[in-house]
């Protein structure tokens, strides 16, 4: 199966689109009050949801938009969603 039959985008395209949506539409709405939480973004529709961690964020997005296939996760206020061993790098901008 390819992207046309599954509706799935390549991971790189999902990441690019999701980051654009996050920076343009979401970041300014969540950074003041939700640092450390996870935002799940459906890159096809721009619909997003927030949760305390990956699973709750995904569940909240599915409740809003069950058809979401191409989803990017962002941790509010950080440059990465998770890390192995070290601390998470914080945004400085």
Steps between C-alpha positions, in 0.01 A plus 500: 500500500621851425409848626219533246317189621567540874484879526830494685765758424871432526623563857713792387202672335281444807774651718548800270129576473438443871780735604367768266151468649638500855709813447232687302178406680558326832818603681378846602183346645667240722846613612393726784293242690590152373881461506592132503167375365468323165314638198374249241448663158312349206704652217228439239232707676696715747284366784698455821459391860710517814570246772736432787685235297498329159209262555261754655587752225430238230175395669388863525577551130312182406198620698502825299600352164484118475624502138842645592774294333797734455568617855796691642568533872671805651596557865404856594804711582756236399695411187425127532211283616723267702862410566695193597711561807558874480271789565276652238632811325280804572400754238684828538308707244 
